[in-house]
Amino acid sequence: MGLFCCYFILKVKSWVTILHNIFELVDVNCPICASMQSNVLFSVKDYQHQVSQQVFFLKKCKNCGVGFVSPRPKEDDISAFYSDEFYRSHEGLDAVQTADSILESRKSQLAEKAKVIANILPGKLLDIGTQKGDFIYFMQKKGWQCEGIEFSDKPKNLFNMPIKYGEFSEIEFVTESYDCITIWAVLEHVYSPKNYVDKIGQLVKPGGSFVGLVTNLNSIQGRFFQTDDYPRHLTIFTKKSLSLLLVNAGFKVLRIWTDQRIFGSPLRGFFTYTMKRCLGYTRDEVMLEWHNINDHLAFSCKFKGRPSSWVKWCSRIDNLLLGPIEKVLDKMGFGHLLLWEAVKIGGNNE
């Protein structure tokens, strides 16, 4: 009888946990053009952090072509999907993070970001979603006067940089006070990207620059592998929708292109993914391995949780053959990461 009671209590706790992680989902119109006309592209789950086991749907706007999650968690609930692990997963969950270790681990990434704005004269820079402050610290060394915005106080300010914490749309700024605003892999997380970009348009000086990076719906990774970090990635952009967003906020688009060098690309799992699916993996099983932040070898070196030599060989083939293919896709505009450079209309660049 005692064992039965213990079992029953454990089951009840399990059910309560599952129910606790069921969020009310709401339908939304297109976050870029407000159109109510869209098609469902595919269904996804929270494979990376598994905050909820709910199914989410990615829709494509019939007007501007942007992809967006709908139904989605309510705006007040979306913060629940950002655990402490989200802010530590880039360097490894067990890594001891110091200013020096962050600079070393992100050395290539920081250099690539700096290249994107290398043609802009140093001035006052605001980085939205600055996390630990490594990018603004790096750019300060190059002559920029830097500030940062971070939505959560979970990432430590390791570089003692001027960072404001809170929701960007609720923080007051002096209008037309920045020479450049950057936003790296953040806009896809934003609940209302149009409001964000409209506000950025108010903060950039005439002739000033707006530079950033988002994921590309029109890519193998975005459309076929569906590897975006759902439901934290709420909006998946296309060149057309991104251009519309920028122009409506008062910017002139100088260029939109795809480039994987800043954050890398998940295309290099194509053969491993295909082989595992052919050998009996369900899509959920292979995606859970691919996004496993606790075991980075689960996808590339293991089969059903056990070390596998043939999976390692598949991963080697992925790295050997798909690197050149990624470069070709970038040249064609179908790489996974979209970058842009735009200037505020009204200055010398008008």
C-alpha positions in Angstrom: 0.0 0.0 0.0 2.8 2.4 0.9 4.6 1.7 -2.4 1.4 2.3 -4.3 0.9 5.7 -2.5 4.5 6.7 -3.3 3.9 5.8 -7.0 0.6 7.7 -7.1 2.2 10.8 -5.6 5.1 10.7 -8.1 2.6 10.3 -11.0 0.5 13.3 -9.7 3.6 15.4 -9.5 4.5 14.4 -13.0 1.1 15.4 -14.3 1.2 18.7 -12.4 4.6 19.5 -14.0 3.3 18.7 -17.5 0.1 20.8 -16.9 2.2 23.6 -15.5 4.1 23.8 -18.8 1.0 24.1 -20.9 0.7 27.7 -22.1 -2.3 29.5 -23.5 -1.6 30.1 -27.2 -2.9 33.0 -29.2 -3.3 33.6 -32.9 -1.7 36.7 -34.3 -1.7 38.5 -37.7 1.4 39.0 -39.7 3.9 40.9 -37.4 5.3 42.8 -40.4 2.4 43.9 -42.5 -0.6 43.0 -40.3 -2.2 40.9 -43.0 -4.7 38.3 -41.8 -4.0 36.0 -44.8 -1.4 33.2 -44.3 -0.7 29.6 -44.9 0.6 27.0 -42.4 4.1 25.8 -43.5 4.9 23.2 -40.8 4.6 22.3 -37.1 7.4 22.4 -34.6 8.2 21.9 -30.9 10.6 23.4 -28.4 13.4 20.9 -29.2 16.2 22.9 -27.7 15.1 23.7 -24.1 11.9 21.7 -23.9 10.1 24.2 -21.7 6.8 22.9 -23.1 5.8 19.8 -25.1 3.2 21.8 -27.0 3.1 21.9 -30.8 3.6 25.3 -32.5 2.8 26.2 -36.1 4.9 28.4 -38.5 2.7 30.3 -40.9 3.8 32.3 -44.0 2.2 35.6 -44.8 0.5 35.7 -48.2 1.4 39.4 -48.6 5.0 40.0 -47.5 6.2 36.3 -47.2 7.5 36.4 -43.7 7.2 33.3 -41.5 5.8 33.7 -38.0 4.7 31.4 -35.1 0.9 31.4 -34.7 -0.7 30.4 -32.4 2.1 31.4 -30.0 2.5 31.9 -26.2 1.1 35.2 -25.0 3.6 38.0 -24.7 3.5 37.9 -20.9 4.4 34.2 -21.0 7.2 34.2 -23.6 9.9 34.9 -20.9 9.2 31.5 -19.4 10.9 30.0 -22.5 14.2 31.7 -21.6 15.9 29.6 -18.9 19.3 30.2 -17.4 20.6 27.6 -19.9 19.6 29.7 -22.8 22.2 32.4 -21.9 24.9 29.8 -21.1 24.5 27.4 -24.0 26.7 29.2 -26.4 29.9 28.6 -24.3 28.8 25.3 -22.8 26.6 24.8 -19.7 29.5 23.9 -17.5 32.0 26.4 -18.7 33.3 29.0 -16.3 32.7 32.3 -18.0 35.1 35.1 -17.6 35.7 38.2 -19.7 38.9 36.6 -21.2 37.2 33.3 -21.9 34.2 35.0 -23.6 36.6 37.0 -25.8 38.5 33.9 -26.7 35.5 31.7 -27.5 33.9 34.5 -29.6 37.1 35.9 -31.2 36.1 34.9 -34.7 32.5 36.0 -34.3 33.4 39.4 -32.9 35.9 40.0 -35.8 33.2 39.1 -38.4 30.7 41.4 -36.7 33.2 44.2 -36.8 33.8 43.6 -40.5 30.1 44.3 -41.2 30.4 47.9 -39.9 34.0 48.4 -40.9 33.0 51.0 -43.6 31.1 53.1 -41.0 33.0 55.9 -39.3 33.1 55.4 -35.5 30.6 57.3 -33.5 27.9 56.5 -30.9 26.8 52.9 -31.1 23.9 51.1 -29.4 23.8 47.2 -29.4 20.4 45.7 -28.7 20.5 42.3 -27.1 24.1 42.8 -26.0 24.1 40.0 -23.4 27.4 40.0 -21.6 28.7 43.2 -23.4 31.5 41.5 -25.3 30.6 43.1 -28.7 30.4 46.7 -27.4 33.6 46.1 -25.4 35.3 44.9 -28.6 34.0 47.9 -30.7 35.0 50.4 -27.9 38.5 49.3 -28.5 38.0 50.3 -32.2 37.1 53.8 -31.3 33.3 53.6 -30.9 31.4 55.1 -28.0 29.2 52.1 -27.0 26.1 51.3 -25.1 24.1 48.1 -24.8 20.5 47.0 -24.1 19.8 43.6 -22.6 16.3 42.2 -22.0 17.3 39.9 -19.1 19.6 40.5 -16.1 20.7 36.8 -16.2 23.8 37.4 -18.4 26.5 39.0 -16.2 28.0 42.3 -17.4 31.5 40.8 -17.6 33.1 43.9 -19.2 31.6 46.6 -17.0 30.1 48.3 -20.0 27.2 50.8 -19.9 24.2 48.3 -20.3 20.6 49.1 -19.7 18.4 46.2 -18.6 14.7 45.8 -19.5 12.4 45.8 -22.5 13.7 48.0 -25.3 10.3 49.3 -26.2 9.8 50.6 -22.7 13.1 52.3 -22.2 13.3 56.1 -23.0 16.1 57.4 -25.3 17.0 60.7 -26.8 15.8 60.6 -30.4 18.3 60.7 -33.3 21.2 60.2 -30.9 23.0 57.2 -32.4 25.3 56.9 -35.4 24.8 53.2 -35.5 22.5 50.6 -34.0 23.2 46.9 -34.2 21.0 43.9 -33.4 22.5 40.5 -33.9 20.2 37.5 -33.9 17.6 39.3 -31.7 14.8 40.5 -34.0 13.6 37.0 -34.6 12.9 36.7 -30.8 11.0 40.0 -30.6 7.2 39.7 -30.1 6.5 42.8 -32.2 9.4 43.4 -34.6 7.7 46.3 -36.4 7.4 48.3 -33.2 11.1 47.6 -32.5 12.3 48.7 -35.9 10.1 51.8 -35.9 11.6 52.8 -32.6 15.1 52.2 -33.9 14.3 54.4 -36.8 13.5 57.2 -34.3 16.8 56.7 -32.5 19.3 56.7 -35.4 20.6 60.0 -36.6 19.8 61.0 -40.2 22.5 59.3 -42.3 23.2 56.9 -39.5 23.3 53.1 -39.9 21.2 50.2 -38.8 22.9 46.8 -39.1 21.8 43.4 -38.0 21.3 39.7 -38.5 18.2 37.3 -38.6 17.5 33.9 -39.8 16.3 33.3 -43.4 13.1 31.4 -44.1 14.1 30.8 -47.7 17.0 28.5 -46.8 17.4 24.7 -46.6 17.8 25.0 -42.9 14.8 27.3 -42.4 12.3 25.7 -44.7 13.3 22.0 -44.9 15.2 21.2 -41.7 13.1 23.8 -39.6 16.1 24.3 -37.3 15.2 27.7 -35.9 14.9 27.8 -32.1 11.1 27.6 -31.8 9.2 29.1 -30.1 11.8 31.6 -29.0 12.2 32.4 -32.7 8.8 34.0 -33.3 9.5 35.6 -36.7 11.5 34.1 -39.6 12.4 36.7 -42.2 12.8 36.8 -46.0 14.6 39.5 -48.0 11.2 40.9 -49.1 9.7 41.1 -45.6 13.0 42.5 -44.1 13.2 45.2 -46.7 9.6 46.2 -46.2 10.2 46.4 -42.4 13.3 48.7 -42.9 11.7 51.0 -45.5 8.6 51.5 -43.5 10.7 52.6 -40.5 12.5 55.3 -42.6 15.6 53.5 -43.7 17.2 53.1 -47.1 18.4 49.6 -47.6 22.0 49.5 -48.8 22.3 45.7 -49.0 20.7 42.4 -47.7 22.8 39.3 -48.0 23.4 35.9 -46.5 26.6 34.9 -44.7 27.2 32.1 -42.2 30.5 33.3 -40.8 29.2 35.1 -37.7 27.3 32.2 -36.1 27.8 29.3 -38.4 25.1 27.2 -40.0 23.3 23.9 -39.2 23.4 22.8 -42.8 26.4 20.6 -41.9 24.1 18.0 -40.4 22.4 17.1 -43.7 23.9 13.6 -44.2 23.7 12.7 -40.5 20.1 13.8 -40.3 19.2 11.9 -43.5 20.9 8.6 -42.4 19.2 8.6 -39.0 15.8 9.2 -40.5 16.4 6.3 -43.0 17.4 4.1 -40.1 14.3 4.6 -38.0 14.6 7.8 -36.2 11.4 9.9 -36.0 11.7 13.5 -36.8 11.2 14.5 -33.2 14.0 12.1 -32.1 16.6 13.4 -34.5 15.7 17.0 -33.8 15.9 16.5 -30.1 19.5 15.1 -30.6 20.4 17.9 -33.0 19.4 20.6 -30.5 20.6 18.8 -27.4 22.5 21.5 -25.4 23.5 19.0 -22.6 25.2 16.6 -25.0 26.7 18.1 -28.1 27.8 14.7 -29.3 24.3 13.2 -29.3 23.7 14.1 -32.9 27.1 14.0 -34.4 28.7 11.0 -32.7 25.9 8.7 -31.3 23.1 6.5 -32.5 20.2 6.0 -30.0 22.4 7.4 -27.2 25.4 5.1 -27.8 28.7 6.0 -29.5 28.7 5.1 -33.2 31.6 5.1 -35.6 29.4 5.4 -38.7 27.6 8.4 -37.3 31.0 10.0 -36.8 31.9 9.3 -40.4 28.6 10.9 -41.5 29.5 14.0 -39.5 32.9 14.1 -41.1 31.3 13.9 -44.6 28.9 16.7 -43.5 31.9 19.0 -42.5 33.9 18.1 -45.6 31.3 18.5 -48.3 28.8 20.9 -47.0 31.2 23.8 -46.2 31.7 24.6 -49.9 28.0 24.2 -50.5 27.1 26.7 -47.8 29.3 29.3 -49.5 27.5 28.7 -52.8 24.1 29.1 -51.1 25.3 32.3 -49.6 26.3 33.6 -53.0 22.8 32.7 -54.3 21.1 34.3 -51.3 19.8 31.1 -49.8 22.1 30.9 -46.7 20.5 30.5 -43.3 21.6 33.9 -41.9 20.3 37.2 -43.4 22.3 40.3 -42.7 21.5 43.9 -43.7 22.9 47.3 -43.7 20.6 50.3 -43.9 20.9 54.1 -43.4 18.4 56.5 -42.0 16.9 58.7 -44.7 17.7 62.4 -44.3 21.5 62.5 -44.1 24.2 62.6 -46.8 23.3 59.1 -47.9 19.8 60.0 -48.9 
